[in-house]
């Protein structure tokens, strides 16, 4: 007796009526491709959605974000904002200083002698110059320390990011590095442009204390001294 046809080995039995008889014939079975999982390439890492995976990716994104932001803030403030603030103070002082310097050529000899006596009696030019020079050096040293501290903040954020990258490499965690970097660079670029335009259109144009107010403050103080 013939063994009934098998349904295994990728064949399907089909009964065909030939001249009134049933004859079993075998045809290849077509199996949909989506039944089997896609094959993985050698050393290909399968994405995992574990708690560790999520935490590591979160730390990488956070530290990388802080690194870019801190570096931008450091460069933007110390090279642009601080210089603008210093120039603003000098411009305020020039409100009083420039008219005096411009008018001194027209002073009479008596005025020069009287002003010279007041300056000599009330102010020690050598001591004032030395104090000013020392204050400039001290201020520069202190601000340089703040600059280094800001850079260390950025370096610390970058160090955390590098440590997480090492963990990702050892544990073979799947990370879309190109997408991650492009997202952060684009975000920092947009934020940087916003801060620049905000400073130029709002902060820099902020109307600080006026010269008339300063005059009032100084003259009132002098009259109080005279009235005592």
C-alpha positions, 0 to 999 in steps of 0.5 A: 500500500502507498503511504498517504501523501504528507503535508509536511516538507512544504508540500500541500496535497491536492486531489485532482479528478482525472477520468473519474478517479481521484489522484493525489498530486503535490504542489509547493506550498507558498508561505507568506514571508511575514510569517518568519521574523526578519533575519538579523545581520551579524553583530546587529544590536536588537533595540531593547526598551528596558528601564536601564535602556530608558535611563541611560538614553535619558542621561545621555540626552540630558547631559548632552543638552546641558553641555551644549547649552553651558558652552553656548552660555559661556561663550555668549556671556563672556565674549559678548554680554560682559563686554556690552555691559562694560561698555554701557558703564563706560558710556554712562561715565562718559556723560560726565567725563567727556564734557569736562575733557572737551571744555578744559582747553577753554579754562582760564589760568585761575580756574586751572590753578583752583581746580589743581589745588582742589585735586591736590588737596582732596585726591592723591593721584598716585594712590588712586592710580595704584588702587585702580590698577590693582582693582583691574587686576583683581577683577580680571582674575576673579572673572577669569576664575568664573570663566574657568568654573563655567568651563568646568561645568560644561566639562562635567556634563560632557564627562557624564555623557561620555560615561554613558556612551561607554556604558552603551558601548559595553552593553550594546544598547541601541541608540540612534546617534545621528538623530540624537545629535541632530536634534540637540544641535538644532535645538541649541541653534534655535535657542542661541538665535532666540537668546541673541535676538532677545538680548539685542531687542529687549535686554540691551534696549532696557532703559536704565537709570538716566543721566538726569536721575544721576545728576539729581542723586549727586547734587542732592548729596552735595547739598546735604554735605554743604548744609551740615 
